[in-house]
Amino acid sequence: MVFVAQYFSIEPLGIHHLVGLVRNVGWECKVVLVRDHDFAPLYDMVREWMPSLVGFQIWTGWHLQTFVATDVVRRMGVRVVIGGPHATYFDRECGTHADWVIKATGFGLLKEILDGTLPPGVHFNKNGRGMSFPLPDRSVTYESYPEFAESPIKSMLASVGCPFTCTYCYAAKFNEMHGGFKFTTRSVADIITEARAIQERWPLNLVYFQDDNFGYKPKWLKEFVRRWKNEIGVPFHAQIRLEFVRGESGERLLDLFAEAGCTGITLAIESGVPFIRDRVLFRHMSEETILNGCRAIMGRGMSLRTEQIMAVPFSNTDTDLMTLDLNNRINPTMAWCSLLAPYGGTDIGTICTNFGFHPSNNDDLEGRSYERSLLHHPAGGPRDIEPIVDRIGISQDVKPNLQPLLNMRAIRRGDGPIADVWYQSGNGSSDTPRLVGTIEYLGPEENTLYCNDSFRLQRLFNFLAKVPDAKGLGKKLLRLDGDEWSWKGIGKLIADHLQKHVSRDTFERWRHDLAQEMHLSSPKAFPEPIKQNPYYFCYFLAGGILAKKLIEEGVFKSGRTTAEIIDDVSTISRRHLFHFGLYKVEPCNAPIAV
């Protein structure tokens, strides 16, 4: 069997477990990870090896290109099975491109295919979440992609399942498919066995547990803490919800994490605006919960990555700047920011479709969490819609299907910017829709301007979150136009902004410290791009190393556009923060601009 998946910088954790299953039943196995939609290596392998089966793991946004490849493989005379998120929620579409489609958890179903007992078709095991995970086999992937083997950071999975109903996620639909929420936890013994197997063959300095809600079951966590620290002793990074670290129980949870060797936490905030958190994204967290939880984590010496989404329905520049401001007050190690990709079938996709912001048909979503927004946004952000929702008077705590925004539809008045908003209760009654208000859409030029603004903020978010008065600097950056919007222009603006907060002597010391980190004799020896914007690097851990990296990789070479330069600066800065800040792979000095 050949497994096919998209290449990511993170190792393909699900594929490891599937390879373990396939090899356990005596099949040979290979893995192909596809870069830049180039399926030629797969076709070459199929011609040379002639496998009995090719399995495609498909994510929404990568589905159209993959369907072309599945059709080619089938024409080559090889049977195809499709699994993964897109198969789980769009099985009919996948069914026209495969012999078998596996929805949701597929370990047992795949074994039946390998045993020859499962007929072709679409298959779903409602009880699949109750099955144990096969122990992963990393060797097949690591032999073909040694960069994963050589990395000192390995990903593991301890549990699956999420009880929350965030609008941008399929978790609620997944739970509904299975008759309700169920949390599936692997045994601590299996986790220990897997970690030992890694230690015996490959480098292992840190484990990233990719669970959505690590440590959700207290009894399991206590056993894990005891065994992990005594038998493995490797630091780990985990993902949690802020709701879990409230009060005394939250303090105990974090104490257990620290005792086990947790050095960092990733968690989602999503927005600095209560209305957007509560009514648009269904992230019901008060600002107090957010601030107190982040303080509790960082107060234990753990690194912290926050996650947020900009350019969501009813956002605008002001709401995005409020999200930046909240992160500025938190001061996390890393402030991850993406732009909304409104997947069809999610609640946020329904909101986008019903309000005419985006058709949410999934066919234009490829890589969109880091591209410009696809939405046609309303004017004034939440200005028009928030009072409408308030007048309807439905609590944010009711079931998602009763939430007002999911039961509204906007109908434009002709070709103008105004739309009437109609509301119909989602409680199953036959009440007729009623007019509850109006909203106004941005014109084409205004919408393009906002999409460009959110793109600029997203690319510079990690830097901006560290700077005094981040919101003020963000506003100024968005006003840069024409030739001013350049790496040099950004550098001048940063310097002018910081003059209100930093003395001239401090500025000079920072420049000399940066030169020292770059192993240069003085600031006069800075390469020209560093001279143009030195203070950007002063807010990063190991900022001198980051500056040298950007120069060495040719980010500023002539002929490149400002968008290309900022895009690469953002990407490399983010990876730099992962390495030195979040995962602490190498020791380094604090940022120059502490």
MARVEX-73472 format. One record per residue (C-alpha): x, y, z. Coordinates in steps of 0.05 Angstrom, whole numbers, plus 32768, in hexadecimal, padded with zeros to 4 digits. Example, Ala and Ser with C-alpha at 12.3 -4.5 7.8 and 13.67 -1.06 7.14 Angstrom:
MARVEX-73472
80F67FA6809C;81117FEB808F;
This chain:
MARVEX-73472
800080008000;801580487FF3;7FFD80818020;7FF980C68000;7FF281078027;80048150801F;804A81638037;804A81908075;808381A880A1;8063817E80D8;806B813280D1;802D810C80B9;801780F080FC;7FD880CC80E3;800080AA80AC;8030808E80E1;7FF7806A8103;7FDA805180C1;801E803680AC;8021801180EF;7FDE7FF080E0;7FF17FDC8099;80337FBE80AD;80137F9980E8;7FE87F7280B8;80237F60808B;801D7F918052;80587FB88036;805080038038;806C8043801B;805C808D8027;805A80C67FF5;8054810D800F;8041813D7FD7;806281817FD0;804481B97FA6;800F818B7F88;804581637F64;802B811C7F61;806081047F30;808780DE7F67;804880B87F78;803B80A57F30;8083808D7F29;807C80637F68;803B80447F50;805A80317F0C;809780137F2D;80787FF27F6A;80317FE37F52;80117FE47F97;7FCF7FC17FA6;7FB280017FC5;7FC0804B7FC9;7FA380718003;7F9A80BD8000;7F9380E8803E;7F6D81258026;7F6481698048;7F31819B8030;7F5581CE8005;7F8281997FE8;7F4A816E7FCD;7F4481867F85;7F8D81787F74;7F8A81357F98;7F4C811E7F73;7F7381267F32;7FA980F97F4F;7F7880C47F68;7F5980C07F23;7F9E80B77F03;7FB0807F7F34;7F6F805B7F27;7F7A805F7EDB;7FBE803F7EE9;7F9780027F03;7FA2800C7F4E;7F6980107F80;7F62804F7FA9;7F49805D7FF0;7F3C80A48008;7F3C80B88051;7F4980F6807A;7F208134808B;7F0581418045;7EED80F9803F;7ECC80FF8083;7EA0813B8072;7E9C81368025;7E9880EB801A;7E6A80EF7FDD;7E9B811C7FB8;7ED580EE7FCB;7EAD80B17FB6;7EB180C27F6C;7EFD80C07F70;7F0A80817F99;7EF980387FA2;7EF280407FED;7EE3807E8017;7EEF807B8061;7ECC80AF808D;7EE780C280D1;7F11809080F8;7F26805A80C7;7F56802A80E8;7F257FF080EB;7F087FFF80A6;7F4D80028086;7F5F7FBF80A5;7F1F7FA18086;7F357FBC8042;7F797F9D804A;7F597F5B8060;7F2C7F5C8022;7EEB7F5D804A;7ED27FA4803D;7EAF7FB07FFB;7EBC7FF07FD4;7E93802D7FE7;7E8C8062801C;7E9680478063;7E8D806480A8;7E94804080EB;7E6B8067811E;7E9180438155;7ED5804F8137;7EEA807F816D;7EE88047819F;7F1F8020817B;7F6680238194;7F9B8046816B;7FCE8018814A;801480278161;80358054812D;806D803F80FF;8097807C80ED;80CF805780C8;80AE80568084;80A280A18082;80E480B180A4;810C80888070;80ED80B08037;80EC80F3805B;812980F48089;811C813C809E;80E5812280CB;811280ED80E9;814A811F80F5;811D81538117;812681538163;80DC81638169;80AB812A815E;805F812D815D;803480FC8183;7FEA80F3818F;7FCE80E081D4;7F8480EB81C8;7F4F81028196;7F0D812581A0;7EF3816A81AF;7EB2817E81D2;7EB281C681BA;7E8A81E58181;7EB882198161;7E9782308120;7ED6822880F5;7EDF81DF8108;7EBE819D80F6;7EC18181813D;7E77818D814B;7E648169810B;7E948131811B;7E748127815F;7E2E8128813F;7E4380F2810E;7E5780C68149;7E1980D28173;7E3A810381A3;7E7E811781BE;7EAE80E181D2;7EF680EB81E8;7F2580B481D2;7F6680AD81FA;7F9F808081E9;7FBB80588223;7FF680768247;801B8035823B;8014803E81F0;802E808681F5;806B806E821C;8078803681EB;8075806681B0;80A3809981D1;80D6806381E3;80D6804A819B;80E680908183;811E809981B7;813E805881A2;8144806B8158;814080B6814D;814F80F9816E;811B810F81A1;8123815081C8;80D9816381CB;8095814481BD;805B816D81A1;801A814D81B6;7FEA8160817E;7FAB815281A6;7F76818981A4;7F6C818281EF;7FA881618210;7F9C81488256;7F50814C8250;7F478110827F;7F66811E82C4;7F6F80D482D6;7F9480C68295;7FBE8105829E;7FD680F182E4;7FED80AD82CB;800E80CE828F;8033810082BB;804F80C982E8;8066809C82AF;807D80D0827D;80AC80F482AD;80C980B382C9;80CD80898289;80D780BB8250;80ED80FD826F;80E88125822F;80C9816B822F;808881738209;805A81A881EC;800E81A181F0;7FCE81C281D7;7F9681D38206;7F5881FF820E;7F5A823B823B;7F1A8224825C;7F4181EB827C;7F71821882A2;7F3D824082CA;7F3B823F8315;7F5B820D8344;7F5081D28316;7F7481F882DF;7FAF8206830D;7FB481BC831F;7FB281AA82D5;7FEB81D982C4;801381BF8300;800C817982E5;8022819082A0;806081B182BE;8070817482E8;806E814782AB;809E81748284;806F81A0825B;809881DC8243;806481FE8217;801B82058207;7FF4821681C8;7FAE823181CF;7F7C825881A6;7F5F829D81B6;7F4682AC816F;7F2E82F3817B;7F37832D81AA;7EEE834181A0;7EB9832181CD;7E8283248199;7EAD83008165;7EC582CC8197;7E8082BD81B2;7E5082C78177;7E7A82BB8139;7EAE8288814F;7E8A8268818C;7EC8827081B7;7EA6828281F8;7EE0829D8221;7EE182DE8248;7F1E830B8242;7F2B82FD828C;7F2E82B2827E;7F5E82BF8244;7F8D82ED826A;7F8E82C582AB;7F9882838287;7FD3829D825E;7FF382BB829C;7FEC827982C0;800F82548288;80488286827E;804F828D82CA;8066824582CC;809E8254829B;807B82338260;807E8250821A;803B826581FD;8020826781B7;7FDD828981AC;7FB4827E816E;7F8382AE814D;7F5B82B6810D;7F5282F980E9;7F24830D80B0;7EE982E580CC;7EA082F880BF;7E91833D80DE;7EDA834E80EA;7EFC838D80D2;7F3E83B080DE;7F2883C78123;7F168381813B;7F588365811F;7F7F839B8143;7F5983898184;7F718341817B;7FB8835B8173;7FB0838781B1;7F99834C81DC;7FD6832481C7;8002836181D5;7FE88361821D;7FF283168223;803983188205;803C82CE81F0;807A82AD81D6;805882A88193;801882C68178;8001829A813E;7FCF82BB8110;7FAA82A180D3;7F7382BA80A5;7F30829680A2;7F26825D8071;7EDA82528074;7ED38208806A;7E9181F1804D;7E6781C9807E;7E8181EE80BB;7E57822180E0;7E84825A80CA;7E7B82428082;7E308245808C;7E34828C80A8;7E5F82A2806E;7E2F8284803B;7DF0829E805C;7E0B82E58060;7E2982E5801B;7E7182EB8033;7E8A82AC8010;7E6A82717FED;7E9282408019;7E95820B7FE3;7EDC81F67FF7;7EF881FB7FB0;7F20823B7FBB;7F3B822C8001;7F8082107FF0;7FB4822D8020;7F8582658032;7F95826B807C;7FD382928068;7FB982B6802A;7F8D82F38024;7F4582ED803C;7F1382D1800A;7ED682F0802C;7EAC832B8015;7EAA834F8058;7E74837C8076;7E8083C58084;7E8D83D880CC;7E9E839380E4;7E6D8380811C;7E4D83C5811C;7E0C83B180FA;7E058368810F;7E15836C815A;7DD78394816D;7DAC83668143;7DC683298168;7DBD834D81AB;7D74835D819B;7D648315818B;7D7A830681D2;7D9382BE81CD;7DCA82AB81FE;7E0E829881E3;7E0A8259820D;7DD1823881E6;7DDD820081B4;7E0282168175;7DC682078148;7D9F823D816E;7DD582728168;7DB982B08144;7DEE82B6810D;7DE2826F80F6;7D98827E80EC;7D9F82BF80C6;7DA282CD807D;7DB5830E805A;7D928321801A;7DAE835B7FF2;7D8383947FDA;7D9283917F90;7DDB83A17F7F;7DE683D17FB8;7E1083C87FF7;7DD483BE8026;7DB7837B8038;7D7A836A8062;7D878337809A;7D50830380A5;7D4D82D680E2;7D29829480EC;7D2E826E812D;7D58822E812A;7D2F8208815D;7D0881DF812A;7CCA8209812C;7CA7822080EC;7CAA826B80FC;7CB2829780BF;7CF282BF80B4;7CEF830680CE;7D16834380BB;7D44835680F5;7D72838B80D7;7DA2839C80A0;7DED83978092;7E1983BC8061;7E50839C8037;7E9383BB8025;7E9B83D27FDE;7ECE83AC7FB2;7F0783DD7FBF;7EF983E18009;7EF68396800F;7F38838E7FEB;7F5683C1801A;7F3F839B8058;7F578359803C;7F9B8379802F;7F9C83978076;7F8C83548097;7FC38334806D;7FF683688085;7FE3835F80CE;7FE4831380C8;802A831380AA;8047834180DF;801D8328811A;805583048140;80808343813F;80488374814D;802F834E818A;8072835C81AD;807783A781A0;805F83DE81CF;801B83F881B9;801483C28184;7FCF83DB8171;7FEB84208162;802484058138;7FF483D78114;7FC884128100;8004843880E5;801C83FC80BD;7FD983F7809B;7FDE84408085;801F8435805F;8012843B8015;803884387FD4;808484397FDB;807D84418026;806483F9802B;80A983DA8026;80D983B88055;80FE83FB805C;80BD84218066;80A683F0809B;80E983F780BE;80E4844380C0;809E843F80DC;80B3840E8112;80ED843B8126;80C084798128;808C84548152;80BE84398184;80DD847E8190;80A0848D81BC;80B1845181E8;80FD844881E4;8136847881F2;816C848881BF;81A0846681EA;8176842781EC;816E842881A1;81B9842B8198;81C483F381CA;819283C781A5;81B583D28163;81F983BF8181;81DB838281A3;81BC836D8160;81FF8375813D;8220834B8173;81EB8314816A;81FA8315811F;82458311812E;82528355810D;8283838A8125;824F83C1812B;820B83D88110;823183F880D6;823E83B180BC;81F483A080B8;81DE83878073;81B183BC8053;816E83998063;8181839580AD;819583DE80AD;815183EF8091;812A83CB80C8;815683B58102;812383BB813A;80F78385811C;812B83518132;8134836E8177;80F08353818D;8100830A817A;812682D681A2;816A82CE8180;815983088154;819E830B8136;819982C4811F;815682D480FE;8174831080DB;81AE82E780C0;817D82B080AA;815482E18080;819282FC805E;81AE82B78051;816D829F8031;816B82DA8002;812A82F6801C;813E833D800A;815F83317FC7;815083647F91;8113835E7F66;80E683427F9C;80A483647FAD;8094837E7FF3;805D83487FF8;809083117FE8;80C2832D801A;808F83348053;807382F08044;80B782CF804C;80C982F98088;808982E380A9;80938299809A;80DC829680AF;80CE82BF80EE;8096828F8101;80C3825280F8;80FA8276811F;80CA82808159;80B682378158;80FF8222815D;811A82538190;80DC826981B5;80A4823681B6;80CB81F581B5;810D821081D1;813581E181A4;8173820C81B0;8183823A81EB;8186828381D9;818682C881F8;814782EF8207;8131832181D2;815D835F81CF;811F838A81DA;810983658219;
